Amino acid sequence: MSFLNDQKHRYVRIPTPLKRESNAYSYKQLNLIKLHKRSIDWFRRQTGITDYGLYWLSFIAGVLITFILERLFLH
């Protein structure tokens, strides 16, 4: 087996290219992420809310949903 050498007769390691996932599942995942980002951006533009306001809105919605679920299942 022969290895490549450079001009100073040192062994040269050829990097192998990274494998891309040809899995259709990952392609669908990327489309879902893009769709989610577009829908958030659309909602933000329609309401005129800032990113910071959107964070608070999602936090409050999460607290309310958690409270409702806790009341339904634990009481």
N, C-alpha and C positions, 0 to 999 in steps of 0.2 A: 504494500500500500504506500502510495507516495503522497506527501503533503506539500502544499505550496510554501515556497520560501520567498522572503523579500530579498532586497539587494545585499543585505548583510548576512544572508543565509540563516535568518531566524524563521521559525515556523510562523505561518500566518493563519490566523483563525478567521474563517469566513462566517459572518453572522448569518443565521438563518432567518428568513422573514417570519414575522408573526402570523400565526394562523388566524384568519377571520372566521367567525362563526357563521357557517352557512345554514344554520338552523332557522327554520321559518318561525319558530317560537320567539326567538330574540328579535326578529324583524317586526313581529306583531307587537312586542313589548315596546320597541322604540316608537312605533306609530302611536301606541297608547300614551306614552309619555309626551310626545309632541301634541297630541290632541288635548291632553290635560293642560299643558302650558298655554295652548291657544285659547282654551275655554276660560282659564283664569285671567288671561290678558283681556279677553273680550268682556268679561264681567267687570273687571277693574275699569276699563274704558267707559262702559255703559253707566256705571254708578259714579264715576269720578272719584273713587276712593283711592287713597295712597296704598303703597305696599304695607306700611305700618298699620294702617287702619284695617287692611285685609287680614293681617295677622291677628289683630284683636278680635275681629269678627269671627274668624275661624276658632279662636280660643273660646270665646263665649258660646258659640254653637256646640263645641265639644263638651263644655261644662254642662250645658242644658241637656244634651243627649245623654250624657252620663248620669245626670240627676234623674231623668225620666226612666232610664233603664234600671237604675238602682231602685227606684220606687216600685216599678212593675215586678221585678224579680225577687227582691229581697224583703219586701213588706207584704 
